[in-house]
Amino acid sequence: MDAALLKTAPPAAPSQTAGDDARFEAVRRRDRSFDGTFVHAVRTTGVYCRPSCAARPAKRANISFYDSAEAAEAAGFRPCKRCRPEAAPEDERRARPRRA
C-alpha cells in the first residue's frame, strides 16, 4: 500500500476499536457468555466462528467481527464445521448427547 494513503486515511472510530478489542479478548478466552452476541470471521480461511470455538484463534489482523451469522455469510464467509455458529445455541444443546 501507498504510505501517503495510510497517513491520510482517517483513524478508526475509538468506540469501534474498543468494541473490537473486547470482542477479540472474548475470542482469545473462548468465552461462552458471548455466544449469540457476535461471530468472528477469519479472512485467511474464509470461515466464521462463535467466540467460544475450540479452534486455534487466528492472528488479530486476519479477524473481522459481525453481529450475526447471516451478516458473516453475506460477506462471503462459511460457517465453521467445528462450532456450527449458524445453529442457535439452544439447538446445539438439544443435539448434544447426554452423559449417563
N, C-alpha and C positions, 0 to 999 in steps of 0.2 A: 504494500500500500504506500501511497504517497505521504511522506512525513508532514507536508504542509496541510494536507487534508485532515490528518489526525489532529493537528494543532487547532484547526478552525472548527472542528466538529464540537457541538455543544456537549457538555458533560451529561451523564445520565442523571435523571431526577433523583435527589437524595432518598426520597421515600421508596422509589422502585429499587434502588440499590440496597437499601437497608432491608427491604422485604425479601429480596433475592438472597441476601446473605443469611437471613433467618431460615429461609427455605433450604438453602444448601446445608446449613448446620443440621436441620432435621433429617435430610437425606444421609448425611455423614453418620448420624447417630442411629439411623434406621428407626426413627420414632413413629410408632404405630398410631399415636394420637393425631398425627397429621394426615393419615389416610383419609381420602374423601375430600380433603380441602384443596389439594392440588396434585398434579403429576409432574414429573420431570422427564425431559427428553434428552437423549444423547445424540448429538449431531454426527458423530463418527460411526455409530451403529444404526441409526435410524429407528431406534426403539424408545418407547416411553414406559415409565415405571411408576409404581407407588413410592412414596417416601420410605416405606419400610422394606422395600425389596432387598432380598438377601444377596443379590448380585453385587459384585465389586463396584464401588462408586467410581464414576468417571472423573476426569480432571474437570475442575470448575469451569474452565474456559470452553469446554465442549457441552455444557449443560444449559438448557433453557427450561423455563417453567411455564406451565399452562394451568389455568383454573379448572379445566375438566379434560377428561379423556377425549371427548368429542373435539375439543379445540386442538389437542395434540394430533389427532388423526387428520383434521382439516389442514394442518400444517405439513402433513406428509409423513408422519411417524406411525409405526405399527406397534401394537401392544406387546409387552414383554410376555413370553410364554411361561416365565417362572412365577411372577406375582399376579398376572392377569388383571391389570389395572382397569380394564373395560368392564369387568364384573363388579357389581355392587358388593361392598364388604359383607353384607348380610348373606348374599348368595354364596360367598366363599365359605362362610362358617357352616352353612347348611350342607354344602358339598363335601366338607372335610369329614372323614370318618371319625367316629368317637372311639376312644380307647376304653377298654374294659377295666 
